[in-house]
Amino acid sequence: MLRSNGELRRFILERHPVRGFWVHLDEAWRELRRHQQYPPAVEALLGEALSASVLLAATLKFQGTLTLQLTGDGLVKLLVAQCTHELQVRAVARTAEIVPEEPSFAELIGHGRLSVTIENHDEQAARYQGIVSLEGPNLAACLENYFATSEQLPTSVALSADPQRAAGVLLQMMPLSDVHGEALGAVAQEVWEQLQQRVGALQAPLLRLGTTEEVVQHICVEHDSRLFAAATVRFACRCSADRVAVLLRALGQAEMRSIVAEQGAVTVTCEFCGRPYRFDAIDVERLFTGAASPEAPPSLN
């Protein structure tokens, strides 16, 4: 079953302090990779990270961009996945020149760290960043460790991606107040442990191909749950000719003229979407005379 773009859905348990989020990316995931080529294992990790960025953003109330970043000394040197409060996503990875066919997660990442950065559009709002070491058998386990360390919220995560689809589910147990009492707290803890086991037992094909109802039913089973309306997730890159112009001005007029003399033009390609920006000799002179930046050329296929 194919879906356009992608979608995010929230659900809650009616009688227990548990909330969840489910994300499924189809065209948004494929569009993101239209100008990118990665080894299969790196591509799968990128899809998982992209799904995770949406799930992380869904747990927050903010106006801006959430960035999930993996850095390490393994085969993947850097991986960045971003999601805005409007559920616009993009992602990119930098890898070693040679990646084995089926590397383990430890081989992909090596010794590294996971960071989550939230940048608000409101300049008065504080910039937040949480960092944890990359410890665990997969990205989902690393995210669970992040929530346990940085957010101190019991969280269970499942992620999966293939060339066609990327998907994920995140379940959280919300804090109990003193008025709930010890008895209710014990029941909630027992229910939470059951739910954790079911999230851990989710099969990748069900996560990628199943509907929200099927995935939630697998997790919740005998517990009443409420499923909320879907929100659309889209691929969108924030690159522009003006932003590239700022970068080129920083390099200086002499450097730009030197590149034009050698290559005939200056071409910058966005790492996120693969869109090329070409500045010929006239465009370069305009950069340093205050004239308007050239219009961005169409993307190359």
Secondary structure, 3 states (H helix, E strand, C coil): CCCCCEEEEEEEECCCCEEEEEEEECHHHHHHCCCCCCCHHHHHHHHHHHHHHHHHHHCCCCCEEEEEEEEECCCEEEEEEEEECCCEEEEEEEECCCCCCCCCHHHHHCCEEEEEEEEECCCCCCCEEEEEECCCCCHHHHHHHHHHHHHCCCEEEEEEECCCCEEEEEEEECCCCHHHHHHHHHHHHHHHHHHHHHHHCCCHHHHHHCCHHHHHHHHHCCCCEEECCCEECEECCCCCHHHHHHHHHHHCHHHHHHHHHHHCCEEEECCCCCCEEEECHHHHHHHCCCCCCCCCCCCCC
